Amino acid sequence: MKTQKSTIEIDSTELDKVKEIINNYSKKRTALIAILQDIQDRFHYLPELALCEVAKELNIPLSEVYSVATFFRAFSLVPRGKHTCTVCMGTACHVRGAPRILDEFERRLGIKAGETTQDRQFSLESVNCLGCCAIGPVVVIDKDYYGQMNTNRVTKLIKQYQTKSIKKDKNETT
């Protein structure tokens, strides 16, 4: 599977959701970061059209919106997966097998660190340290921490989050 590099256009219904997010903050310029966080939570990245709408509604230059969106590592301008898998590669995790764990995620997901699966279910990344050395090697999926990881647990975790996505999608359509 390859990374999806092109942006995905949002439709008018989704653009209405962007406007609703902006209005939740009373169109306050000081809420720019919070607005971008909410948009990212909704779309799993910051669509170009959404950034243009933010600039227009907050009456600030688009360059300023892009400046904030590209400054913070938490923001992404390319589509990300519903689930983000982060493998710690810090020294303690590294010596306890983190490279093998990252390799197993790459093999099972069919992507490399820094990429997103074609179906946009998973993004995979590695970081230098998560600060959880005592329980390393550590993997974080979304906001859930998994300590003392090993390669045998990778497949189970991926299936667990695939199941979560299916259940969540079913709940959203009913």
C-alpha positions as CSV (number, residue, x, y, z in Angstrom):
1,M,0.0,0.0,0.0
2,K,1.2,3.5,-0.8
3,T,0.9,6.8,1.0
4,Q,-2.0,8.9,-0.2
5,K,-0.1,12.1,-1.3
6,S,-2.9,14.1,-2.9
7,T,-5.3,16.1,-0.9
8,I,-8.9,15.0,-0.8
9,E,-11.5,17.6,-1.6
10,I,-14.2,18.3,1.0
11,D,-17.8,18.7,-0.1
12,S,-20.2,21.5,0.9
13,T,-21.6,19.5,3.9
14,E,-18.1,19.1,5.2
15,L,-17.4,22.8,4.6
16,D,-20.5,23.6,6.7
17,K,-18.9,21.5,9.5
18,V,-15.7,23.7,9.2
19,K,-17.9,26.8,9.5
20,E,-19.6,25.3,12.5
21,I,-16.3,24.7,14.2
22,I,-15.2,28.2,13.5
23,N,-18.5,29.6,14.9
24,N,-18.0,27.5,18.0
25,Y,-15.1,29.8,18.8
26,S,-17.1,32.9,17.9
27,K,-14.8,33.5,15.0
28,K,-12.0,34.6,17.4
29,R,-8.6,35.0,15.9
30,T,-7.1,33.9,19.3
31,A,-8.7,30.5,18.8
32,L,-6.9,29.7,15.6
33,I,-4.9,26.7,17.1
34,A,-8.0,25.3,18.7
35,I,-10.0,25.7,15.5
36,L,-7.3,23.9,13.5
37,Q,-7.2,21.1,16.1
38,D,-10.9,20.6,15.8
39,I,-10.7,20.5,12.0
40,Q,-7.8,18.0,12.2
41,D,-9.8,15.8,14.5
42,R,-12.7,15.9,12.1
43,F,-10.8,15.2,8.8
44,H,-7.6,13.6,10.1
45,Y,-5.7,16.4,8.4
46,L,-6.1,20.0,7.4
47,P,-7.8,20.3,4.0
48,E,-6.7,23.2,1.9
49,L,-10.3,24.4,1.4
50,A,-10.8,24.3,5.2
51,L,-7.7,26.5,5.8
52,C,-9.0,29.0,3.2
53,E,-12.3,29.1,5.0
54,V,-10.6,29.6,8.4
55,A,-8.6,32.6,6.9
56,K,-11.7,34.1,5.4
57,E,-13.9,33.7,8.5
58,L,-11.3,34.9,10.9
59,N,-10.3,37.7,8.6
60,I,-6.6,36.8,8.7
61,P,-4.1,36.2,5.9
62,L,-4.0,32.6,4.5
63,S,-0.2,32.7,5.0
64,E,-0.7,33.2,8.7
65,V,-3.0,30.1,8.9
66,Y,-0.5,28.1,6.9
67,S,2.3,29.3,9.2
68,V,0.5,28.0,12.2
69,A,-0.5,24.8,10.5
70,T,3.0,24.0,9.4
71,F,4.8,25.1,12.6
72,F,3.1,22.5,14.9
73,R,4.1,18.9,14.2
74,A,0.6,17.8,15.4
75,F,-0.9,19.2,12.3
76,S,-0.8,17.5,8.9
77,L,-1.6,19.0,5.5
78,V,-1.9,15.5,3.9
79,P,-4.5,12.9,4.8
80,R,-3.7,10.9,7.8
81,G,-5.2,7.6,9.0
82,K,-8.0,7.2,11.4
83,H,-5.5,5.6,13.8
84,T,-1.9,6.8,14.3
85,C,0.6,4.2,15.4
86,T,3.7,5.7,17.0
87,V,6.7,3.5,17.8
88,C,9.2,4.9,20.2
89,M,12.8,4.5,19.0
90,G,14.5,6.1,22.0
91,T,17.6,4.4,23.4
92,A,15.8,2.2,26.0
93,C,13.2,1.1,23.5
94,H,15.7,0.6,20.8
95,V,17.9,-1.8,22.8
96,R,14.7,-3.7,23.8
97,G,13.6,-4.4,20.2
98,A,11.8,-1.3,18.9
99,P,13.4,-1.6,15.4
100,R,11.9,-5.1,15.1
101,I,8.5,-3.8,16.2
102,L,8.6,-0.9,13.7
103,D,9.6,-3.4,11.0
104,E,6.6,-5.6,11.9
105,F,4.2,-2.7,11.8
106,E,5.6,-1.7,8.4
107,R,5.3,-5.3,7.1
108,R,1.7,-5.8,8.5
109,L,0.4,-2.4,7.3
110,G,2.3,-2.4,4.0
111,I,3.7,1.1,4.6
112,K,6.9,2.7,6.0
113,A,7.1,5.1,8.9
114,G,5.8,8.5,7.9
115,E,3.2,7.0,5.5
116,T,-0.6,6.3,5.6
117,T,-2.3,3.2,4.4
118,Q,-4.3,3.6,1.1
119,D,-7.6,3.0,2.9
120,R,-6.6,5.8,5.4
121,Q,-7.1,3.5,8.4
122,F,-3.6,3.8,9.7
123,S,-0.7,6.2,9.8
124,L,2.7,4.9,11.0
125,E,5.4,7.1,12.6
126,S,8.4,6.7,14.8
127,V,9.6,9.2,17.4
128,N,12.9,9.6,19.2
129,C,11.5,9.3,22.7
130,L,8.1,9.1,24.4
131,G,9.5,9.4,27.9
132,C,8.2,6.0,29.0
133,C,11.6,4.3,29.2
134,A,10.7,2.0,32.1
135,I,8.0,0.2,30.1
136,G,9.8,0.1,26.8
137,P,9.6,-0.7,24.1
138,V,6.5,1.5,23.8
139,V,3.9,1.9,21.0
140,V,1.1,4.5,21.1
141,I,-1.9,4.0,19.0
142,D,-4.1,7.1,19.1
143,K,-3.8,8.0,22.8
144,D,-3.4,4.4,24.1
145,Y,0.0,3.4,25.4
146,Y,1.3,-0.2,25.0
147,G,4.4,-1.0,27.1
148,Q,6.7,-3.9,26.9
149,M,5.7,-4.4,23.3
150,N,6.9,-7.3,21.1
151,T,6.4,-8.3,17.5
152,N,3.8,-10.9,18.5
153,R,1.4,-8.3,19.7
154,V,1.5,-6.1,16.5
155,T,-1.0,-8.1,14.5
156,K,-3.4,-8.3,17.5
157,L,-3.2,-4.5,18.0
158,I,-3.8,-3.8,14.3
159,K,-6.9,-6.1,14.3
160,Q,-8.2,-4.5,17.5
161,Y,-8.1,-1.0,15.9
162,Q,-9.6,-2.2,12.7
163,T,-12.5,-3.6,14.7
164,K,-12.8,-0.3,16.5
165,S,-13.1,1.5,13.2
166,I,-15.8,-0.9,11.9
167,K,-17.8,-0.5,15.1
168,K,-17.4,3.3,15.1
169,D,-18.4,3.5,11.4
170,K,-21.5,1.4,12.0
171,N,-22.5,3.6,14.9
172,E,-22.1,6.8,12.9
173,T,-24.4,5.5,10.1
174,T,-27.2,4.4,12.5
